[in-house]
Amino acid sequence: MAYTKNTWLPRIGTGLNKFTDQNGNEWTLTSAPTEVQQAGTPFTADWMNHIEDGIYNAAARADISSNPNLLINGGVTVWQRGESFTVGTSRIYTADRWYCVKLAGGAESATVSRTEDGMLVSGAAVSIAYMMEPQDVALLQGKQLTLSIGVKNSDGSMKYITRPAEVTGAMVSLGGFTAGQTVCWAKLEMGEEATPFVPKSYGEELLACMRYYQNTGTVFCPGYITVGGASFTYMPPVPMRSVPTIGGNVNDMTVRPVDSDVIYQQTVGISSSQSSGDTLYLTTTAPGVTSNRPCVVQFWGLTLDAEVYS
């Protein structure tokens, strides 16, 4: 909440030290201390206005620091899918949470790539957008919002874009960017004024992004084989917003039955009806196994995609 600053005025008049007692006698009071060991700070309008300025400025800084960025990966630091993408006329996710499409005209192809400053556009111009979840859209609809963007031009100069924003659907568009421009950061915030962009740590941004997309490392899951197939559960380290689509090394499952030979290069499937964003019920083939038994399923390099596409 903004602090309302007061303006202190000096008291001006004549006979300001005169007082009248209950009998109507007039008295003039004059300070006459026996000894002054320290003069102290005088109580003046100038000094009180100095204090008011300090309180006002501190409150203003507090208001700025309490205005969060509503966009995840606003500093464009997390790139789980890769570090360079050819962008065509169909939108694709590039850096986490950022949805890109080539604009009509110009060069035949467009590329966006990771740099130490953010997202560099090469070739044709590219439109960049952010996709919001339905509950966030409902929360922000009708609210006064401000969008600000930091862009580095090809000559190294910085360009700052600030404009009012309105959330009417899932997509929040940053606009179009041309070859040689780098989108360094973007911030969407409540209110009618843009406040400074304050980057979050990489770890904090990564955890937030993993709600929408994850890469698995090498994973060993306990499972159980029935004749011809194995089932097992996998719990993503960060719960996802919905049941994800599985990609990546889907044909490289290794099934290790108890008391039986290892079965390599099997294909994974997911039971959507039995899965949720925090627990995935997965299946894979296990040819040659003729009796039920426990097993361990090993996999690596799966991609889990629960992004917002519309």
N, C-alpha and C positions, 0 to 999 in steps of 0.2 A: 504494500500500500504506500502511495506517495506521501511524503512528509510535507505539510503545509508550513512554510517558513513565516515566522513573525518578524516584523520590523519594529525594533525598539527605538523610542524617541526620548531625547533628554527632557527633563522637567525644567521649564523656564518660567520665571515669575519674580516677584519681589516679596520680601519678608517671608521667605520659605522656611526660615528657622523660628518663626514666631508662633507661640501657642498660647491659648487662653485656658485658665483653670476654671473650676466650677463656680468660683466667686467672681468671675469676670476680670480677673487680673491677667494682664498680658505678660508673657515671658518670652525671652529670646534665648535659645539654647546654643551655646558655643562649645565645640569640642575642646577640651583642655586636659589631655592625658598627662599623667605624671611623667611617664617615660614611654617612648616608642622604640621597641627593640627591632621591629620589622614593619615597614610601611604597609605591606600587603598589596593586593591587586585592587585598584579602585573599581567600584561598581558604577560603570558608565554605560550609556547606550551603545557606544562604539564597541565596547568589549562584549556586550550581550549579542550584538549583531554578528560579531566574529564567531561566537559560539553557535548561533543559529546557522551560519554558513557551513560550519563543520558538520552539524547534524544533518542538514539538507544534502550535502555532498555524500555523506556516508549512506544515507537512505537511498540516494540515487544509485550508488554502486551496488547496494544490496538488491535493489530491484533488478538491475542488469544481471547479476549472478544467479538470480532465482528464475530466469526466463529460459526454460530448457528447449533444446532442439527436438521437434516432433518427428524428425526424420532419422531413421537408423542408418548407420554408415554415412553420415553427413560429410565426413572428411574423405570419403572414397578411399579408404585404406584397406578394406577387406576384399579380397579377390579369390574366393574359394574355387571358382570354376576355371580359372586360368588367368593369364595376364595380357592376352591380346585376342581380339575378336574381329572377324569380318562381319560387318553389319549390312544386312540387306533391307528389303522392303517389308519384311515381316519382323515384328519386334522380338528381341531376344534379351535375356538377362546377361549382363557382362560383369562388372563389379557387383558385389552383393547388393541386392535391393534396387539396382538401377537398370531400367528397362529402356533399350535403345532401338531406334529404327532410322534407316537412311532416308533423308529428305529427297524429294524428287529433283531432277536436274543435276547439273554439275558432273563430277567424276562418276565413273561407272560403279566404283566400289567405295566403301567407307570402312575405316578401321578405328577402333578405340583400343587404347592400350594403357597399361599401368605405368606411371612414372612416380618419382618421389614426391611430386606436387599434387597428383590426383589422376584424372582421366584425360588423356591426350586424344584429340580427334585428328585423323589423317584422311586424305582423299575427299570424298563428298561430305557435305554437311550432315550432321546427325541431330536428331531430336532425342532428348533425354527426359525420362519421366520416372516417377516414384509411385509404387502401387500400395494403397492402404487396405487394411483389413476392414470388413464391413462394420465391425463395432467401433473402429476408429473414425470411419466416415460418419457414422451416426452421432458420435461424440462431438465432431468438429463442424458439422453442418450448421450454417447460420451464424457461426462465430466469426469475429473479426480477427483475421490472420495476416501475417506479413511474411513474405518469402524474400530471402536475400541469398545472393550467389556470388562467390569469389571466382573470377576467371582470369587466368594468365594468358596474355596474348603472345603471338609468335615472337614479338620483339622483346619479350620479358616484362613488359609493363602489365600492371594489374588493372582490371576492370571490375567494378562492383555494381551489381544489379540489385535494386530493391523495389519491390512492388507489392501492392495489396494482393492477397490470395483468398480464394474462396473454394471450399471443398464441397463439390456437388456429386462426386462419384469417386470411384476407387483411384483414379489417376490424378496425380499432381504433376503437371508438366513444368520442367525448367525452361523449355523453349529449345531453339535450334542453336547449334554451335558449329563453327566452320573449321576447316583444316588449319592446324597450327595452334588452335586454342586448347587450353587445359582447364577443365572444371576442377577447381581446387577444393571447394566446399559448397554446401548448400544448407540453408537453415530455414525451417518453417516454425513459426512461433505464434503464440497468442498475442493479441494486441495490435495497435496501429503503428508502432515504431519498431524498427530493426535494432536489435541489441547485438553486441559482438559475438562472433562465432568462437566458441570455446571447444577445442577438440577433446574427445574422450580417448581413453587409452585403447590400444589395439585389442587387448583382451576383452574389455567391456563391449566393444563393438562386435567382435567375433561371436561372443556368446549371444548377443541379441540377434545377429544374422543367422545363427544356427537354428533358430525357431523356424526358419523358412528353407534352409538348404544346408546339407551336411555331406562331407566326404568321410567314409569310414577308413580307418587304418586296417591292420590285420586283427581279426576278431575270432575268438573261439567261443562257441555257444553250445551248452548241453542240449541234446535233443533226444528224440525217440523215433525209431524206425518201425513202421508197419510194412507189410509186404509191398515192396516196390517204391517206397518213398519215405522221406524223413521230414519231421516237423520240429521246429524250434522257435524260440522267441528271442528277440533282440530289443534291448531298451536303449534308445539313443541317449547320449550323455546330456543333451539338452532336449527336453520335450518339444515336439514339433507342433505347429498350429493345427495340423490335420494329418490324416493318413497320407504319407508321401508316395510319390511315384518313384519306383526303384530303377536306377540305371547304372552305368559303369560296367564293372566286371561281373555281369549277371550270370555268365556261363562258366564261371571258374570256382564253383563251390567244391570243397573237399569234405567228404563224409567219412568219418572214422568210426565204424561200428565197434562195439565191444566184441572181442573174440571173432573178428572177421577181417578180411582184407580192406585196405583203404580204397575208397572209390573217388576218382578224380574228375574234375571238369564237368560238374553237374550244373544244371540251370536252376536258379532261384525263382520262386514265385511268392506272392503275398496274398493272404486272405484279408481283403479289405473289411469284410463284415466282422471279422474277429480281431481286427487291429484298431489301434488308436494312435494319437500323436506321440504317446510316451511308451507304448509297447507294440512292437510289430510281430505278428504271427506269420512266420515264414515257412515255406515248404521247399523241398528239393527232391529230385529223383534219386533213387538208390538201387539201381538195377543189380540183380544177382543175389540180393538178400532175401531169404526165404522164410525168415522167422522174425518175430518182434524182438527188439532188443534196444538198450540205450545206445547212444552214439554221441559224438562230438562233431559239430559242423564248423569248418574253418572257411572264412572268406576274407577278402580284402578289396579295397577300392570300389565299394558300392557308393553310388550317389543317391541321396534321399532328397527329393524335391517336393516341398510343400508351399511353393511360392504362390503369390496372388497374380493371376493372369487376366482377370477381367473383373 
